Each structure stands twice: as structure tokens, then as C-alpha cells.
């Protein structure tokens, strides 16, 4: 074999990064693998579209199944994104004996079990390092470095857009909407930023990491998801006063007979390492029973970091092909039949400390009413700060609580809402010790 032939489905930001890597570092990659890595076919929607990388136009096709069914392709790279038609193309490629590398976190979060089983049944390789946290080698670490240990928790910042916005809000005291516009102008946020700022992108990624770390299928619908669009400069400022910073945190945690899998804003102690991961960086923390806590930090998105992760998988698979080892181990390192379904604990059962901000009239008895409602639902106040004393204007009353059950907090806040004393919706943020 004088070359490994690659077909790529998708030629957007990540696809352009892959092409540039192959062109700029082709000789070096060939030396590392032992044969040339040759891109032979690329599927695109529009052959005439402008791109950040160039290939021979004769290499382009608008039919992605041409790549999935080609006898001249050894490895298929899928970087088109989305669930459809990506799932059909992935399954067809695997059925035809192609090794598959994908950066499609939505696909794996929604249809991962089908893809994992199809790769195992076909006896081919599946690489998906680029699907989570860009250049951070978290997939390899969980599959290999921690293989002899028992993972009890995986958590971190896995969306660069959300982290960029919260970091600038913290540094500059500006509102969410203002920073979001800047992020869109700079290319950090999409024109429609919903997946990033409402936690959906992070939820896709933590579903993958939790499934891999705990060796269990996870239904994406069971992942509790909450975004950052309601966070205000006042919340950022109050977090600082309490000694915390706010981050969009993705958490997968093992309990005695269940797992937690959730994404939400969290107040993290300011001296914690995760609290100090800023800008567009990502960070993933893995807690193991034997080896303790490890943390990986790096760029989590963009053309270069994700393309680097994709090509790392291509190099790894190519080496296995050359040495006759491709497809000898399951794509998840354990057979799919060995994975046991662990129930996801309902969010109502989760225990946490809370930051609560109430906007109320500055009059006698209001705080007592709030405290009584919390007490009736077994929620104990840890500390309190009152902000602002303008005549005839609402004031902010900020409380932190001791550990409480989520269901009890919901009931208490519902009771407080029924009192009609709050001039705005109550802000509740979970306070997390982060490891």
C-alpha cells in the first residue's frame, strides 16, 4: 500500500482546516504514518462556493454517497454536521467497510449508539476526537489513559462561545446582549447563537463524554440543559462579592445507582482552576477513584484545533491500517454489549447550594415572607446581601443557601411567585465546588 485514500464529506470551516493541514504538513504526516495520506474526493453542497482552502475542482462532488460507496476510499471524514443526512452517510460508510472519522457532536449525541454498533459490527475504526473540545485529547484520555481506573465525574467548560461571553462580562461589566453582538462580529458566535448560549452544544458534548466515561448509553433527552442568556452584570458582580465566578458548566457525575448529566450556569469558587479558564478556551476535568483529578485545557473550537483533532484520528487509524490492526478493538474500547444502561437522575432530585436574586419592593416584611417560604420547603439561608435603596424603586435581595433539593427549591420559588412581591423573575444559579 503506497497511500491511504481519504474522502471528506463537508467542506466548511473544519473541512478547510483539514485540507490545509494535509497540504501544509503532508510530508510530515506521511513520515509519521509510513505512507502518503491522499485526499481523493470531497463532497460539497455548492461546487462554486468560496472556501478557505483550495483543492482540484475535479475532486469535488455534490453527491456525498459517492464517497460512502467508493471503492477508492479507505477513510471517510464526516464534517458536514447535523443529524440528517449525516447518519445515513455514516452508516453507509461503515457498512461498506470504510473507517470513519467524524467531528459531528450532534450526530453522536443523538444517534451515537447506532454509529458505535455499526462500526463494531463492520470491524472498522471510528474516530471522534474532534466532536468534543477541539484540540483537547479528552476522548483518547478517557478511552486509554484512564482505562484502568473508574471515572466518577467528568465536567468542564466545553463551549468556547459561552465562555468568551461570560469572561468578557466578568472582566468588563457589560451586559450579555452587548457582548454577544461583539462575539458575532468577531466570528466567535454564529448569527443564530442558540446552540451555544442556551447550552445545547455543551449538552451534546457532555452526553458523549458521560456515555464514554461511564460505559452507558445516554438518551440526549435526559440531559438537563440551561443557558446563560439570563445572566446579568449584577449576577457577575454578586458572584465576585461571594468569591465565585460564573461559568457555563457541563457535568456528568456518577451516583450510587444513577448518573447526573446536565448543563447549566454555575458559580464556581474563584480560586478553582476551572473558574480561571477564560476567553474561548475549553477545559475538561476528569475525576477518577484511583488517580484523582486531572484537567485538560485548550482551544475547543475553530478550524485549526478541530482539524488537528480530526487529523489525529486519521493518523492513528492509518497506522493501524498499515500494521493490520484496524478494527481489532471496539470503537468505544469496550464491546457495545458490555455497556449497561444506567438511569439518569431527574434534575428534581439533584442536590445543590444556590444563589438566589430577588427583585422586590423595599418595604418591611418582604424578606421575612421570602425566608419563611424557603424555610417551609427545607431551604436554609447561608448568607444575604441587599443591594440598592432608591425611593419607590425595587431592590435586589441576594441569598445563598445551604445544600437543598432542586424540587424543593422549585416549590419554594413557585410559592414566592404566587405572593406577587417580586418585580422581576427570580434568578437562581447553582453553586458548584467544581471537583
PyMOL commands that set and color helices and strands:
alter all, ss='L'
color gray80, all
select helices_A, chain A and resi 13-24+26-33+57-59+65-68+86-95+105-122+129-131+138-145+160-172+176-186+194-197+200-214+220-222+233-242+274-276+303-322+336-338+347-349+366-376+406-418
alter helices_A, ss='H'
color red, helices_A
select strands_A, chain A and resi 3-9+36-43+60-61+75-78+99-102+126-127+151-157+224-225+244-254+259-269+281-288+292-299+351-360+381-387+395-401+404-405+427-432
alter strands_A, ss='S'
color yellow, strands_A
deselect
rebuild
show_as cartoon
